[in-house]
Amino acid sequence: MEYLVVALASVLAGVGTGLVGLSAATAMVPLLIVLCPTFGGEHGAFMATAIALASDILGSAVTTAVYAKNKKIDLRHGWLIATCIIGMCTVGSVAAYFTHQTVLGGFSLFLCVAIGIRFLVKPDAKERPEKGGDVRLSLKEIAVSLFFGLTIGFGTGFFGSGGGMMMLIVFTAMLGHDRKTAVGTSTFIMTFTALIASVSHIMMESSILLECWDFLLIAIVTATLFSLVSARFANRVKGKVVGYVTGAILLVLGISMIVINHMDQIRMDLLGEFLRLLGIYIGYVVVLATLLIVIRFTTGVPDYIFRKLLHVVAFTSIIPLAVCTDVWWIAVAVDAFFLILVIAALRFFESFAFYKRLFVEKADHEIITSFIMLFSLLGVMLAVFRSELRYISVAAIMAWGPGDAMAAIVGKKFGKHPLQGRWIEGVKSVEGTVAMAITSFVCTFVSLCLMSGHAWYISLITSFIVAPIAALTELFTKKGMDTVTVPIVSSLVLSWLILI
């Protein structure tokens, strides 16, 4: 059984390396430490990382050869970061030996999920013009190379994973390479870092060769073969296809391993509670979303009003999370799981014509970005204000959501007295700000009366103070960040007023 797990892990590692230059440990280590008893000891994750690094040597080498054949390697502008990464890799691998296994394992599982989400949200790096013939490094390139080269090098040696992903981001976003050149250059560097780190790991833990030689052989052969196949595939298809495939594999792998790793800690009653709340939550959102779709395509509702109706569905979704379970972390888990589903669904439908008719976006991926901001905030607030204080989360959200929607509608229709200034973005109106304050007051008061258990006059006074502060916070918030700033400020004010 363990041989099958090692082979499967090596297949995933090779695919990740060939497609987008991921280090083999990103996929291999989570599988090995969770499903193979051999890697469950005190230094189990260390040994699993060593095997992953060893399989990365030839895997990265053959991937580099494929990208080099397609002239997608640039060391003229990458030699400094390569030197820094290779130099710090040994230091990191030595430090890893003295770190407990749970640190390495936990990081690998988290990294797998995080990278998977990243590729589903943004499946392809932005293509940039190729660099010219000037081989001199600019001051920016020197600074970026030194900082990220040293940190990535240490991290690669320490964790055995993440280096390829980080190099891809740095090369594309900061050093101006296109995605394929970034992958080719990063796998070239990874060939050497994997060699150094794996030798260092094996020298410190000789039992890797003595006890795991069969696993090591399977991993090297399998990962190398699938790295070669995947690299050829990546150079023949569109970047988005590569991104989606990689993101789906890593996300499913990471979540599955986290669940399996903690299966003995998951009580069936809590699992049932999670599924029950998830069902309620999805039902709530689906019913309201269906109603919105019908309104959108059967009525002449203006775009700005429809946007606010969409906000209503989103921000009121905190209510079932807060009132339908007494276990705060289950509410947070449902929120996070639902956010992942929403991101994947929206990214899939973005290319369809009806998506553009349904959502009128002011910028690319605006809806996805808004969902990430809001649902991340909901999760944080539910985690901070637990049990008997969860009404603060609901009241803070209600101080923002309905008021923000009313401010936009009233300001658009009846705004006659503009508010402009250095600290105000765009043109807002006195009428819109007053409408938000009044709406926030009413919604906060109702929320506190229904959920807090405080006397009505305490809720009244508290709402009277919170509402204008929420309205002013919205007025002076720029770049659409009122989704975050208003609930946070409102929750802080509510906490201070209620807990004093």
Sequence and secondary structure as in RCSB ss.txt:
>XXXX:A:sequence
MEYLVVALASVLAGVGTGLVGLSAATAMVPLLIVLCPTFGGEHGAFMATAIALASDILGSAVTTAVYAKNKKIDL
RHGWLIATCIIGMCTVGSVAAYFTHQTVLGGFSLFLCVAIGIRFLVKPDAKERPEKGGDVRLSLKEIAVSLFFGL
TIGFGTGFFGSGGGMMMLIVFTAMLGHDRKTAVGTSTFIMTFTALIASVSHIMMESSILLECWDFLLIAIVTATL
FSLVSARFANRVKGKVVGYVTGAILLVLGISMIVINHMDQIRMDLLGEFLRLLGIYIGYVVVLATLLIVIRFTTG
VPDYIFRKLLHVVAFTSIIPLAVCTDVWWIAVAVDAFFLILVIAALRFFESFAFYKRLFVEKADHEIITSFIMLF
SLLGVMLAVFRSELRYISVAAIMAWGPGDAMAAIVGKKFGKHPLQGRWIEGVKSVEGTVAMAITSFVCTFVSLCL
MSGHAWYISLITSFIVAPIAALTELFTKKGMDTVTVPIVSSLVLSWLILI
>XXXX:A:secstr
 HHHHHHHHHHHHHHHHHHH   THHHHHHHHHHH GGG STTHHHHHHHHHHHHHHHHHHHHHHHHHHTT    
TTTHHHHHHHHHHHHHHHHHHHTS HHHHHHHHHHHHHHHHHHHHHS S        S  S  HHHHHHHHHHHH
HHHHHHHHHSSSHHHHHHHIIIIIS   HHHHHHHHHHHHHHHHHHHHHHHHHH THHHHHSHHHHHHHHHHHHH
HHHHHHHHHTTS HHHHHHHHHHHHHHHHHHHHHHHTGGG  HHHHHHHHHHHHHHHHHHHHHHHHHHHHHHHS 
  HHHHHHHHHHHHHHTHHHHHHS S HHHHHHHHHHHHHHHHHHHHHHTTSHHHHHH   SSTTHHHHHHHHHH
HHHHHHHHHS GGGHHHHHHHHHHHHHHHHHHHHHHHHH  SEEEETTEEEEEEHHHHHHHHHHHHHHHHHHHHH
HT   HHHHHHHHHHHHHHHHHHHHT  TTTHHHHHHHHHHHHHHHHHH 
